[in-house]
Amino acid sequence: MLSQPSKSPNVSPLKSLIAGGVIVTAALVLIDVQNMGAWLARSPTPSVNDDACKEFVQTEATLSRQQLAELLTIPERDSKERVRQVVAEPYCRMAGLSVRAGVDAEREAYPLEFDPKTQIVILYEDNEYAGYRFNFE
């Protein structure tokens, strides 16, 4: 019996090279996408920890649930004195920063009495209450 010659597809070396390049590129893109989030999240390491206490004022200071509830009812741009009536002296003062051009801001931190690993940081601009944020440890 005579065997028939097998029909092989007509694949040029250029098509193989392009297909291989597409596969390698796709693999590199997938690997890079997984690491892209970590790369984008990286920020330059600051020379000073901006969230660290600069000056400790009252190391026993904490904020109760009641004080926190009262603080959250104070409108922004109310006086610093009004806020202090609710929260008293802070645990510590943090490094100042500039939130808006030409306005220096002060930050004071208070650990929460019911969750000592969480702090509320109060922001003041020109002796006015400008808001708050939480620091979670």
C-alpha positions in Angstrom: 0.0 0.0 0.0 1.0 3.4 -0.8 0.7 5.9 1.9 -0.8 9.2 1.0 1.3 12.2 1.8 0.0 14.0 4.9 -1.4 17.4 4.3 0.3 19.8 6.6 -1.1 23.3 7.0 0.9 26.0 5.2 2.3 27.8 8.2 5.0 30.4 7.5 7.7 31.2 10.0 6.4 34.8 10.1 3.0 33.7 11.3 4.6 31.5 14.0 6.7 34.3 15.2 3.8 36.7 15.4 1.6 34.2 17.2 4.4 33.5 19.7 5.0 37.3 20.2 1.3 37.8 20.9 1.2 35.0 23.5 4.4 36.3 25.2 3.0 39.9 25.2 -0.4 38.8 26.6 1.4 36.9 29.4 3.5 39.9 30.3 0.5 42.2 30.3 -1.4 39.9 32.7 1.6 39.7 35.0 2.1 43.4 34.9 -1.6 44.1 35.6 -1.4 42.1 38.8 1.5 44.2 40.0 0.2 47.5 38.6 -2.1 48.2 41.6 0.8 47.8 44.0 3.0 50.1 41.8 0.3 52.8 41.6 -0.3 52.6 45.3 3.3 53.3 46.1 4.1 56.8 47.0 7.4 58.5 47.7 8.4 57.8 51.3 8.0 61.0 53.2 10.9 62.2 55.3 8.6 62.7 58.3 5.6 60.5 59.2 2.7 63.0 58.6 0.4 60.9 60.8 2.7 60.8 63.8 2.3 62.9 66.9 4.6 65.8 67.0 3.7 67.0 70.5 2.0 65.0 73.2 -0.4 67.1 75.2 -2.6 64.9 77.4 -1.5 61.2 77.2 -4.5 60.0 79.1 -7.0 61.8 76.8 -9.6 59.7 75.0 -12.9 60.4 73.3 -16.1 58.7 74.5 -19.0 57.7 72.3 -21.0 60.6 73.7 -18.2 63.1 72.9 -17.8 61.7 69.4 -21.6 62.0 68.8 -21.5 65.6 70.0 -18.4 66.4 67.9 -20.1 65.1 64.7 -23.0 67.6 65.2 -20.7 70.6 65.2 -20.8 72.3 61.8 -17.6 73.0 59.9 -16.3 76.6 60.3 -17.5 76.7 63.9 -14.9 78.0 66.3 -12.0 75.9 67.8 -13.3 76.9 71.2 -16.7 75.3 70.5 -15.0 72.0 69.5 -12.8 72.2 72.7 -15.9 72.4 74.8 -16.8 69.0 73.6 -13.4 67.3 73.3 -11.1 69.1 75.8 -7.4 68.8 75.4 -6.1 66.5 72.7 -3.9 63.4 73.1 -1.4 64.9 70.8 -0.8 67.5 68.0 0.4 66.4 64.6 2.6 68.2 62.2 0.9 71.1 60.5 0.0 71.0 56.8 -1.4 73.2 54.1 -4.7 72.0 52.8 -5.5 75.1 50.8 -3.1 77.7 49.4 -2.2 80.3 52.0 -4.0 78.6 54.9 -2.0 76.7 57.5 -3.9 73.8 59.2 -3.5 72.3 62.6 -4.3 68.7 63.5 -5.1 67.2 66.8 -5.6 63.5 67.6 -7.8 61.8 70.1 -7.9 58.0 70.6 -11.4 56.6 70.9 -12.2 55.3 74.4 -14.1 52.3 73.0 -11.5 51.5 70.3 -8.0 52.7 71.4 -6.4 51.5 68.1 -8.5 54.1 66.3 -7.9 57.9 66.5 -10.0 60.8 65.3 -7.9 63.6 63.9 -9.5 67.0 64.0 -8.4 69.6 61.5 -8.5 73.4 62.2 -7.8 76.2 59.8 -7.3 79.7 61.3 -8.9 78.6 64.6 -11.9 77.2 62.8 -13.1 73.6 62.8 -12.4 72.3 59.3 -13.3 68.6 59.6 -12.1 65.3 60.8 -10.9 61.9 59.7 -10.1 58.6 61.4 -6.7 56.9 61.7 -7.0 53.1 61.9 -4.1 51.2 63.3 
